[in-house]
Amino acid sequence: MFHLPLPRYWIIPILSFLGLLYFGFHAIHGNYGIRRMHQLHQEISAAQEIMAQTHREKILLQTKVKALSPTSLDMDQLEESAMRVLNMTDPQNSIIFD
């Protein structure tokens, strides 16, 4: 069997190289590495998109609620909408839909 003698002065460079490989691997693939950072940025952008969509829905609902306030409520329009939705009218009334 062929055995290569390992000089003493090679031990420190080999250990340094192995340490460099270890820390380099964990800098890329570890819990705080580059891949995890990229994944967190994607999760943040997805959450911000959901937040923006929810904000738009909130504003839409606020405008609908504001339209129901007594100062901005048109009773004739409300009655017409109720008749259209419920499909019920007074027999004496006639409704013309555009």
Biopython code that builds the backbone (N, CA, C, O; Angstrom):
import numpy as np
from Bio.PDB.StructureBuilder import StructureBuilder

atoms = [
    (1, "MET", "N", (0.835, -1.174, 0.000)),
    (1, "MET", "CA", (0.000, 0.000, 0.000)),
    (1, "MET", "C", (0.885, 1.244, 0.000)),
    (1, "MET", "O", (1.867, 1.342, 0.735)),
    (2, "PHE", "N", (0.504, 2.165, -0.834)),
    (2, "PHE", "CA", (1.283, 3.388, -0.994)),
    (2, "PHE", "C", (0.803, 4.419, 0.016)),
    (2, "PHE", "O", (-0.385, 4.741, 0.054)),
    (3, "HIS", "N", (1.700, 4.934, 0.826)),
    (3, "HIS", "CA", (1.346, 5.901, 1.847)),
    (3, "HIS", "C", (2.154, 7.177, 1.606)),
    (3, "HIS", "O", (3.385, 7.160, 1.587)),
    (4, "LEU", "N", (1.436, 8.269, 1.425)),
    (4, "LEU", "CA", (2.088, 9.550, 1.173)),
    (4, "LEU", "C", (2.370, 10.234, 2.506)),
    (4, "LEU", "O", (1.444, 10.474, 3.281)),
    (5, "PRO", "N", (3.593, 10.542, 2.776)),
    (5, "PRO", "CA", (3.873, 11.214, 4.049)),
    (5, "PRO", "C", (3.347, 12.654, 4.008)),
    (5, "PRO", "O", (3.493, 13.356, 3.007)),
    (6, "LEU", "N", (2.751, 13.061, 5.084)),
    (6, "LEU", "CA", (2.174, 14.403, 5.183)),
    (6, "LEU", "C", (3.104, 15.281, 6.013)),
    (6, "LEU", "O", (3.230, 15.086, 7.222)),
    (7, "PRO", "N", (3.750, 16.236, 5.376)),
    (7, "PRO", "CA", (4.651, 17.104, 6.144)),
    (7, "PRO", "C", (3.865, 17.920, 7.170)),
    (7, "PRO", "O", (2.678, 18.191, 6.986)),
    (8, "ARG", "N", (4.524, 18.297, 8.224)),
    (8, "ARG", "CA", (3.883, 19.046, 9.307)),
    (8, "ARG", "C", (3.392, 20.415, 8.862)),
    (8, "ARG", "O", (2.371, 20.899, 9.352)),
    (9, "TYR", "N", (4.091, 21.024, 7.963)),
    (9, "TYR", "CA", (3.725, 22.380, 7.554)),
    (9, "TYR", "C", (2.472, 22.403, 6.663)),
    (9, "TYR", "O", (2.002, 23.483, 6.308)),
    (10, "TRP", "N", (1.934, 21.259, 6.302)),
    (10, "TRP", "CA", (0.697, 21.205, 5.522)),
    (10, "TRP", "C", (-0.547, 21.180, 6.404)),
    (10, "TRP", "O", (-1.652, 21.413, 5.914)),
    (11, "ILE", "N", (-0.390, 20.908, 7.662)),
    (11, "ILE", "CA", (-1.544, 20.757, 8.548)),
    (11, "ILE", "C", (-2.319, 22.065, 8.682)),
    (11, "ILE", "O", (-3.546, 22.060, 8.576)),
    (12, "ILE", "N", (-1.649, 23.158, 8.906)),
    (12, "ILE", "CA", (-2.326, 24.451, 9.063)),
    (12, "ILE", "C", (-3.030, 24.872, 7.776)),
    (12, "ILE", "O", (-4.188, 25.281, 7.860)),
    (13, "PRO", "N", (-2.418, 24.803, 6.591)),
    (13, "PRO", "CA", (-3.162, 25.160, 5.371)),
    (13, "PRO", "C", (-4.361, 24.242, 5.110)),
    (13, "PRO", "O", (-5.403, 24.706, 4.647)),
    (14, "ILE", "N", (-4.221, 22.948, 5.403)),
    (14, "ILE", "CA", (-5.345, 22.029, 5.173)),
    (14, "ILE", "C", (-6.483, 22.347, 6.129)),
    (14, "ILE", "O", (-7.640, 22.398, 5.713)),
    (15, "LEU", "N", (-6.174, 22.563, 7.410)),
    (15, "LEU", "CA", (-7.217, 22.927, 8.370)),
    (15, "LEU", "C", (-7.860, 24.269, 8.021)),
    (15, "LEU", "O", (-9.069, 24.445, 8.174)),
    (16, "SER", "N", (-7.046, 25.205, 7.555)),
    (16, "SER", "CA", (-7.583, 26.509, 7.138)),
    (16, "SER", "C", (-8.514, 26.351, 5.946)),
    (16, "SER", "O", (-9.575, 26.974, 5.896)),
    (17, "PHE", "N", (-8.121, 25.523, 4.991)),
    (17, "PHE", "CA", (-8.948, 25.292, 3.816)),
    (17, "PHE", "C", (-10.270, 24.625, 4.204)),
    (17, "PHE", "O", (-11.327, 25.003, 3.697)),
    (18, "LEU", "N", (-10.215, 23.643, 5.093)),
    (18, "LEU", "CA", (-11.444, 22.989, 5.549)),
    (18, "LEU", "C", (-12.346, 23.960, 6.314)),
    (18, "LEU", "O", (-13.567, 23.934, 6.159)),
    (19, "GLY", "N", (-11.745, 24.804, 7.130)),
    (19, "GLY", "CA", (-12.529, 25.830, 7.831)),
    (19, "GLY", "C", (-13.166, 26.802, 6.863)),
    (19, "GLY", "O", (-14.320, 27.193, 7.037)),
    (20, "LEU", "N", (-12.425, 27.192, 5.846)),
    (20, "LEU", "CA", (-12.953, 28.093, 4.823)),
    (20, "LEU", "C", (-14.119, 27.443, 4.079)),
    (20, "LEU", "O", (-15.127, 28.097, 3.811)),
    (21, "LEU", "N", (-13.986, 26.163, 3.748)),
    (21, "LEU", "CA", (-15.084, 25.452, 3.103)),
    (21, "LEU", "C", (-16.316, 25.393, 4.003)),
    (21, "LEU", "O", (-17.435, 25.604, 3.536)),
    (22, "TYR", "N", (-16.121, 25.111, 5.273)),
    (22, "TYR", "CA", (-17.226, 25.020, 6.220)),
    (22, "TYR", "C", (-17.969, 26.351, 6.317)),
    (22, "TYR", "O", (-19.189, 26.401, 6.155)),
    (23, "PHE", "N", (-17.237, 27.415, 6.580)),
    (23, "PHE", "CA", (-17.872, 28.720, 6.719)),
    (23, "PHE", "C", (-18.449, 29.225, 5.398)),
    (23, "PHE", "O", (-19.485, 29.889, 5.388)),
    (24, "GLY", "N", (-17.787, 28.915, 4.288)),
    (24, "GLY", "CA", (-18.322, 29.308, 2.980)),
    (24, "GLY", "C", (-19.635, 28.607, 2.671)),
    (24, "GLY", "O", (-20.570, 29.224, 2.163)),
    (25, "PHE", "N", (-19.704, 27.315, 2.978)),
    (25, "PHE", "CA", (-20.946, 26.567, 2.752)),
    (25, "PHE", "C", (-22.087, 27.146, 3.587)),
    (25, "PHE", "O", (-23.192, 27.342, 3.082)),
    (26, "HIS", "N", (-21.820, 27.418, 4.857)),
    (26, "HIS", "CA", (-22.873, 27.940, 5.728)),
    (26, "HIS", "C", (-23.201, 29.405, 5.421)),
    (26, "HIS", "O", (-24.297, 29.865, 5.740)),
    (27, "ALA", "N", (-22.291, 30.127, 4.820)),
    (27, "ALA", "CA", (-22.607, 31.502, 4.411)),
    (27, "ALA", "C", (-23.600, 31.509, 3.263)),
    (27, "ALA", "O", (-24.325, 32.486, 3.080)),
    (28, "ILE", "N", (-23.644, 30.443, 2.494)),
    (28, "ILE", "CA", (-24.577, 30.365, 1.373)),
    (28, "ILE", "C", (-25.839, 29.601, 1.751)),
    (28, "ILE", "O", (-26.946, 30.048, 1.451)),
    (29, "HIS", "N", (-25.683, 28.455, 2.404)),
    (29, "HIS", "CA", (-26.815, 27.563, 2.646)),
    (29, "HIS", "C", (-27.325, 27.573, 4.085)),
    (29, "HIS", "O", (-28.311, 26.893, 4.367)),
    (30, "GLY", "N", (-26.723, 28.289, 4.984)),
    (30, "GLY", "CA", (-27.106, 28.250, 6.391)),
    (30, "GLY", "C", (-28.384, 29.016, 6.683)),
    (30, "GLY", "O", (-29.002, 29.586, 5.784)),
    (31, "ASN", "N", (-28.778, 29.021, 7.972)),
    (31, "ASN", "CA", (-30.002, 29.723, 8.385)),
    (31, "ASN", "C", (-29.916, 31.226, 8.159)),
    (31, "ASN", "O", (-30.946, 31.875, 7.975)),
    (32, "TYR", "N", (-28.745, 31.778, 8.167)),
    (32, "TYR", "CA", (-28.549, 33.207, 7.948)),
    (32, "TYR", "C", (-27.763, 33.462, 6.663)),
    (32, "TYR", "O", (-27.119, 34.502, 6.521)),
    (33, "GLY", "N", (-27.816, 32.525, 5.744)),
    (33, "GLY", "CA", (-27.036, 32.614, 4.524)),
    (33, "GLY", "C", (-27.741, 33.388, 3.422)),
    (33, "GLY", "O", (-28.821, 33.951, 3.603)),
    (34, "ILE", "N", (-27.088, 33.389, 2.285)),
    (34, "ILE", "CA", (-27.566, 34.144, 1.130)),
    (34, "ILE", "C", (-28.889, 33.586, 0.608)),
    (34, "ILE", "O", (-29.788, 34.351, 0.258)),
    (35, "ARG", "N", (-29.016, 32.263, 0.553)),
    (35, "ARG", "CA", (-30.272, 31.669, 0.071)),
    (35, "ARG", "C", (-31.443, 32.029, 0.974)),
    (35, "ARG", "O", (-32.524, 32.359, 0.485)),
    (36, "ARG", "N", (-31.242, 31.969, 2.274)),
    (36, "ARG", "CA", (-32.311, 32.304, 3.216)),
    (36, "ARG", "C", (-32.689, 33.776, 3.087)),
    (36, "ARG", "O", (-33.866, 34.126, 3.166)),
    (37, "MET", "N", (-31.691, 34.640, 2.890)),
    (37, "MET", "CA", (-31.964, 36.062, 2.723)),
    (37, "MET", "C", (-32.815, 36.297, 1.467)),
    (37, "MET", "O", (-33.751, 37.097, 1.489)),
    (38, "HIS", "N", (-32.489, 35.606, 0.389)),
    (38, "HIS", "CA", (-33.263, 35.725, -0.843)),
    (38, "HIS", "C", (-34.694, 35.233, -0.632)),
    (38, "HIS", "O", (-35.643, 35.853, -1.113)),
    (39, "GLN", "N", (-34.847, 34.119, 0.087)),
    (39, "GLN", "CA", (-36.177, 33.586, 0.369)),
    (39, "GLN", "C", (-36.982, 34.567, 1.226)),
    (39, "GLN", "O", (-38.177, 34.752, 0.995)),
    (40, "LEU", "N", (-36.339, 35.190, 2.208)),
    (40, "LEU", "CA", (-37.041, 36.164, 3.047)),
    (40, "LEU", "C", (-37.470, 37.384, 2.250)),
    (40, "LEU", "O", (-38.547, 37.929, 2.491)),
    (41, "HIS", "N", (-36.649, 37.822, 1.307)),
    (41, "HIS", "CA", (-37.034, 38.957, 0.463)),
    (41, "HIS", "C", (-38.258, 38.615, -0.385)),
    (41, "HIS", "O", (-39.131, 39.460, -0.586)),
    (42, "GLN", "N", (-38.324, 37.390, -0.878)),
    (42, "GLN", "CA", (-39.500, 36.970, -1.641)),
    (42, "GLN", "C", (-40.746, 36.930, -0.761)),
    (42, "GLN", "O", (-41.822, 37.351, -1.187)),
    (43, "GLU", "N", (-40.604, 36.427, 0.461)),
    (43, "GLU", "CA", (-41.739, 36.384, 1.377)),
    (43, "GLU", "C", (-42.202, 37.788, 1.742)),
    (43, "GLU", "O", (-43.402, 38.032, 1.869)),
    (44, "ILE", "N", (-41.267, 38.704, 1.911)),
    (44, "ILE", "CA", (-41.615, 40.084, 2.245)),
    (44, "ILE", "C", (-42.361, 40.736, 1.093)),
    (44, "ILE", "O", (-43.354, 41.428, 1.316)),
    (45, "SER", "N", (-41.900, 40.528, -0.138)),
    (45, "SER", "CA", (-42.585, 41.143, -1.282)),
    (45, "SER", "C", (-43.975, 40.546, -1.456)),
    (45, "SER", "O", (-44.906, 41.265, -1.818)),
    (46, "ALA", "N", (-44.141, 39.245, -1.208)),
    (46, "ALA", "CA", (-45.479, 38.637, -1.294)),
    (46, "ALA", "C", (-46.390, 39.200, -0.206)),
    (46, "ALA", "O", (-47.565, 39.467, -0.461)),
    (47, "ALA", "N", (-45.864, 39.382, 0.994)),
    (47, "ALA", "CA", (-46.669, 39.938, 2.090)),
    (47, "ALA", "C", (-47.040, 41.389, 1.817)),
    (47, "ALA", "O", (-48.144, 41.819, 2.149)),
    (48, "GLN", "N", (-46.129, 42.149, 1.215)),
    (48, "GLN", "CA", (-46.438, 43.541, 0.877)),
    (48, "GLN", "C", (-47.506, 43.617, -0.197)),
    (48, "GLN", "O", (-48.347, 44.516, -0.174)),
    (49, "GLU", "N", (-47.483, 42.677, -1.144)),
    (49, "GLU", "CA", (-48.515, 42.640, -2.181)),
    (49, "GLU", "C", (-49.878, 42.331, -1.569)),
    (49, "GLU", "O", (-50.880, 42.943, -1.940)),
    (50, "ILE", "N", (-49.917, 41.386, -0.635)),
    (50, "ILE", "CA", (-51.173, 41.060, 0.047)),
    (50, "ILE", "C", (-51.650, 42.257, 0.863)),
    (50, "ILE", "O", (-52.845, 42.547, 0.909)),
    (51, "MET", "N", (-50.712, 42.951, 1.508)),
    (51, "MET", "CA", (-51.073, 44.127, 2.293)),
    (51, "MET", "C", (-51.662, 45.221, 1.402)),
    (51, "MET", "O", (-52.642, 45.863, 1.778)),
    (52, "ALA", "N", (-51.076, 45.433, 0.238)),
    (52, "ALA", "CA", (-51.592, 46.455, -0.675)),
    (52, "ALA", "C", (-52.987, 46.079, -1.176)),
    (52, "ALA", "O", (-53.862, 46.938, -1.278)),
    (53, "GLN", "N", (-53.194, 44.808, -1.488)),
    (53, "GLN", "CA", (-54.510, 44.358, -1.938)),
    (53, "GLN", "C", (-55.547, 44.522, -0.825)),
    (53, "GLN", "O", (-56.671, 44.954, -1.081)),
    (54, "THR", "N", (-55.177, 44.183, 0.388)),
    (54, "THR", "CA", (-56.084, 44.336, 1.521)),
    (54, "THR", "C", (-56.394, 45.806, 1.764)),
    (54, "THR", "O", (-57.522, 46.154, 2.115)),
    (55, "HIS", "N", (-55.407, 46.662, 1.581)),
    (55, "HIS", "CA", (-55.625, 48.103, 1.752)),
    (55, "HIS", "C", (-56.614, 48.627, 0.708)),
    (55, "HIS", "O", (-57.485, 49.438, 1.022)),
    (56, "ARG", "N", (-56.475, 48.156, -0.538)),
    (56, "ARG", "CA", (-57.418, 48.574, -1.579)),
    (56, "ARG", "C", (-58.837, 48.113, -1.250)),
    (56, "ARG", "O", (-59.796, 48.863, -1.436)),
    (57, "GLU", "N", (-58.970, 46.876, -0.761)),
    (57, "GLU", "CA", (-60.284, 46.376, -0.376)),
    (57, "GLU", "C", (-60.857, 47.180, 0.786)),
    (57, "GLU", "O", (-62.058, 47.445, 0.824)),
    (58, "LYS", "N", (-60.015, 47.566, 1.721)),
    (58, "LYS", "CA", (-60.453, 48.364, 2.861)),
    (58, "LYS", "C", (-60.980, 49.712, 2.400)),
    (58, "LYS", "O", (-62.026, 50.164, 2.867)),
    (59, "ILE", "N", (-60.264, 50.358, 1.487)),
    (59, "ILE", "CA", (-60.706, 51.655, 0.974)),
    (59, "ILE", "C", (-62.039, 51.509, 0.235)),
    (59, "ILE", "O", (-62.927, 52.349, 0.378)),
    (60, "LEU", "N", (-62.173, 50.444, -0.551)),
    (60, "LEU", "CA", (-63.429, 50.199, -1.263)),
    (60, "LEU", "C", (-64.586, 50.019, -0.291)),
    (60, "LEU", "O", (-65.662, 50.582, -0.490)),
    (61, "LEU", "N", (-64.367, 49.239, 0.756)),
    (61, "LEU", "CA", (-65.425, 49.038, 1.746)),
    (61, "LEU", "C", (-65.726, 50.329, 2.507)),
    (61, "LEU", "O", (-66.881, 50.587, 2.843)),
    (62, "GLN", "N", (-64.715, 51.135, 2.779)),
    (62, "GLN", "CA", (-64.948, 52.408, 3.458)),
    (62, "GLN", "C", (-65.797, 53.346, 2.607)),
    (62, "GLN", "O", (-66.661, 54.050, 3.130)),
    (63, "THR", "N", (-65.553, 53.358, 1.301)),
    (63, "THR", "CA", (-66.376, 54.215, 0.438)),
    (63, "THR", "C", (-67.815, 53.709, 0.380)),
    (63, "THR", "O", (-68.754, 54.503, 0.317)),
    (64, "LYS", "N", (-67.988, 52.378, 0.401)),
    (64, "LYS", "CA", (-69.349, 51.842, 0.408)),
    (64, "LYS", "C", (-70.065, 52.177, 1.709)),
    (64, "LYS", "O", (-71.251, 52.507, 1.701)),
    (65, "VAL", "N", (-69.352, 52.094, 2.822)),
    (65, "VAL", "CA", (-69.963, 52.423, 4.111)),
    (65, "VAL", "C", (-70.259, 53.912, 4.188)),
    (65, "VAL", "O", (-71.296, 54.320, 4.712)),
    (66, "LYS", "N", (-69.348, 54.720, 3.668)),
    (66, "LYS", "CA", (-69.566, 56.168, 3.680)),
    (66, "LYS", "C", (-70.784, 56.543, 2.829)),
    (66, "LYS", "O", (-71.488, 57.505, 3.136)),
    (67, "ALA", "N", (-71.024, 55.787, 1.770)),
    (67, "ALA", "CA", (-72.189, 56.063, 0.924)),
    (67, "ALA", "C", (-73.498, 55.744, 1.637)),
    (67, "ALA", "O", (-74.555, 56.225, 1.228)),
    (68, "LEU", "N", (-73.445, 54.949, 2.686)),
    (68, "LEU", "CA", (-74.643, 54.604, 3.437)),
    (68, "LEU", "C", (-74.940, 55.572, 4.575)),
    (68, "LEU", "O", (-75.918, 55.388, 5.300)),
    (69, "SER", "N", (-74.123, 56.585, 4.741)),
    (69, "SER", "CA", (-74.383, 57.543, 5.819)),
    (69, "SER", "C", (-75.663, 58.321, 5.523)),
    (69, "SER", "O", (-76.007, 58.521, 4.358)),
    (70, "PRO", "N", (-76.372, 58.761, 6.562)),
    (70, "PRO", "CA", (-77.664, 59.443, 6.351)),
    (70, "PRO", "C", (-77.563, 60.714, 5.527)),
    (70, "PRO", "O", (-78.525, 61.086, 4.855)),
    (71, "THR", "N", (-76.428, 61.386, 5.562)),
    (71, "THR", "CA", (-76.311, 62.632, 4.796)),
    (71, "THR", "C", (-76.158, 62.376, 3.303)),
    (71, "THR", "O", (-76.553, 63.210, 2.488)),
    (72, "SER", "N", (-75.587, 61.228, 2.937)),
    (72, "SER", "CA", (-75.359, 60.982, 1.514)),
    (72, "SER", "C", (-76.332, 59.955, 0.936)),
    (72, "SER", "O", (-76.183, 59.546, -0.215)),
    (73, "LEU", "N", (-77.311, 59.540, 1.708)),
    (73, "LEU", "CA", (-78.219, 58.495, 1.275)),
    (73, "LEU", "C", (-79.407, 59.094, 0.526)),
    (73, "LEU", "O", (-80.114, 59.945, 1.064)),
    (74, "ASP", "N", (-79.622, 58.666, -0.681)),
    (74, "ASP", "CA", (-80.771, 59.084, -1.485)),
    (74, "ASP", "C", (-81.848, 58.012, -1.329)),
    (74, "ASP", "O", (-81.672, 56.879, -1.779)),
    (75, "MET", "N", (-82.938, 58.364, -0.706)),
    (75, "MET", "CA", (-83.973, 57.382, -0.388)),
    (75, "MET", "C", (-84.607, 56.779, -1.646)),
    (75, "MET", "O", (-84.918, 55.588, -1.670)),
    (76, "ASP", "N", (-84.800, 57.589, -2.683)),
    (76, "ASP", "CA", (-85.388, 57.061, -3.926)),
    (76, "ASP", "C", (-84.456, 56.022, -4.557)),
    (76, "ASP", "O", (-84.901, 54.969, -5.015)),
    (77, "GLN", "N", (-83.175, 56.331, -4.574)),
    (77, "GLN", "CA", (-82.206, 55.390, -5.144)),
    (77, "GLN", "C", (-82.121, 54.124, -4.298)),
    (77, "GLN", "O", (-81.997, 53.024, -4.838)),
    (78, "LEU", "N", (-82.187, 54.269, -2.981)),
    (78, "LEU", "CA", (-82.166, 53.110, -2.088)),
    (78, "LEU", "C", (-83.386, 52.226, -2.323)),
    (78, "LEU", "O", (-83.271, 51.001, -2.363)),
    (79, "GLU", "N", (-84.551, 52.847, -2.478)),
    (79, "GLU", "CA", (-85.774, 52.081, -2.726)),
    (79, "GLU", "C", (-85.698, 51.363, -4.075)),
    (79, "GLU", "O", (-86.121, 50.213, -4.196)),
    (80, "GLU", "N", (-85.163, 52.039, -5.077)),
    (80, "GLU", "CA", (-85.033, 51.419, -6.398)),
    (80, "GLU", "C", (-84.058, 50.239, -6.352)),
    (80, "GLU", "O", (-84.305, 49.195, -6.956)),
    (81, "SER", "N", (-82.959, 50.417, -5.635)),
    (81, "SER", "CA", (-81.997, 49.318, -5.515)),
    (81, "SER", "C", (-82.600, 48.141, -4.767)),
    (81, "SER", "O", (-82.387, 46.989, -5.145)),
    (82, "ALA", "N", (-83.347, 48.421, -3.712)),
    (82, "ALA", "CA", (-83.990, 47.343, -2.955)),
    (82, "ALA", "C", (-84.993, 46.602, -3.828)),
    (82, "ALA", "O", (-85.080, 45.376, -3.767)),
    (83, "MET", "N", (-85.735, 47.321, -4.624)),
    (83, "MET", "CA", (-86.715, 46.684, -5.510)),
    (83, "MET", "C", (-86.013, 45.817, -6.557)),
    (83, "MET", "O", (-86.486, 44.732, -6.896)),
    (84, "ARG", "N", (-84.906, 46.298, -7.051)),
    (84, "ARG", "CA", (-84.172, 45.545, -8.066)),
    (84, "ARG", "C", (-83.573, 44.271, -7.456)),
    (84, "ARG", "O", (-83.636, 43.203, -8.065)),
    (85, "VAL", "N", (-83.000, 44.383, -6.273)),
    (85, "VAL", "CA", (-82.356, 43.233, -5.644)),
    (85, "VAL", "C", (-83.386, 42.220, -5.165)),
    (85, "VAL", "O", (-83.216, 41.020, -5.375)),
    (86, "LEU", "N", (-84.432, 42.681, -4.537)),
    (86, "LEU", "CA", (-85.437, 41.771, -3.987)),
    (86, "LEU", "C", (-86.451, 41.312, -5.024)),
    (86, "LEU", "O", (-87.192, 40.354, -4.802)),
    (87, "ASN", "N", (-86.478, 41.997, -6.145)),
    (87, "ASN", "CA", (-87.420, 41.682, -7.233)),
    (87, "ASN", "C", (-88.863, 41.755, -6.735)),
    (87, "ASN", "O", (-89.710, 40.936, -7.092)),
    (88, "MET", "N", (-89.109, 42.759, -5.904)),
    (88, "MET", "CA", (-90.458, 42.968, -5.367)),
    (88, "MET", "C", (-90.801, 44.446, -5.506)),
    (88, "MET", "O", (-89.998, 45.316, -5.168)),
    (89, "THR", "N", (-91.981, 44.715, -6.000)),
    (89, "THR", "CA", (-92.431, 46.090, -6.121)),
    (89, "THR", "C", (-93.896, 46.175, -5.701)),
    (89, "THR", "O", (-94.598, 45.175, -5.558)),
    (90, "ASP", "N", (-94.299, 47.373, -5.519)),
    (90, "ASP", "CA", (-95.715, 47.626, -5.250)),
    (90, "ASP", "C", (-96.449, 47.489, -6.587)),
    (90, "ASP", "O", (-95.971, 48.013, -7.593)),
    (91, "PRO", "N", (-97.577, 46.812, -6.626)),
    (91, "PRO", "CA", (-98.280, 46.622, -7.908)),
    (91, "PRO", "C", (-98.638, 47.932, -8.613)),
    (91, "PRO", "O", (-98.789, 47.959, -9.835)),
    (92, "GLN", "N", (-98.773, 49.010, -7.849)),
    (92, "GLN", "CA", (-99.140, 50.289, -8.450)),
    (92, "GLN", "C", (-97.927, 51.004, -9.068)),
    (92, "GLN", "O", (-98.093, 51.929, -9.863)),
    (93, "ASN", "N", (-96.719, 50.580, -8.707)),
    (93, "ASN", "CA", (-95.515, 51.229, -9.232)),
    (93, "ASN", "C", (-95.107, 50.584, -10.547)),
    (93, "ASN", "O", (-95.321, 49.392, -10.768)),
    (94, "SER", "N", (-94.525, 51.385, -11.400)),
    (94, "SER", "CA", (-93.932, 50.843, -12.636)),
    (94, "SER", "C", (-92.484, 51.317, -12.677)),
    (94, "SER", "O", (-92.190, 52.496, -12.480)),
    (95, "ILE", "N", (-91.581, 50.357, -12.942)),
    (95, "ILE", "CA", (-90.160, 50.667, -12.973)),
    (95, "ILE", "C", (-89.647, 50.433, -14.373)),
    (95, "ILE", "O", (-89.907, 49.397, -14.984)),
    (96, "ILE", "N", (-88.917, 51.410, -14.870)),
    (96, "ILE", "CA", (-88.316, 51.303, -16.192)),
    (96, "ILE", "C", (-86.797, 51.206, -15.984)),
    (96, "ILE", "O", (-86.176, 52.134, -15.465)),
    (97, "PHE", "N", (-86.211, 50.082, -16.391)),
    (97, "PHE", "CA", (-84.781, 49.874, -16.259)),
    (97, "PHE", "C", (-84.077, 50.303, -17.542)),
    (97, "PHE", "O", (-84.526, 49.991, -18.644)),
    (98, "ASP", "N", (-82.999, 51.002, -17.387)),
    (98, "ASP", "CA", (-82.225, 51.439, -18.554)),
    (98, "ASP", "C", (-81.308, 50.349, -19.013)),
    (98, "ASP", "O", (-80.573, 50.527, -19.984)),
]
sb = StructureBuilder()
sb.init_structure("model")
sb.init_model(0)
sb.init_chain("A")
sb.init_seg("    ")
for serial, (resi, resn, name, xyz) in enumerate(atoms, 1):
    if name == "N":
        sb.init_residue(resn, " ", resi, " ")
    sb.init_atom(name, np.array(xyz, "f"), 0.0, 1.0, " ", f" {name:<3s}", serial, name[0])
structure = sb.get_structure()
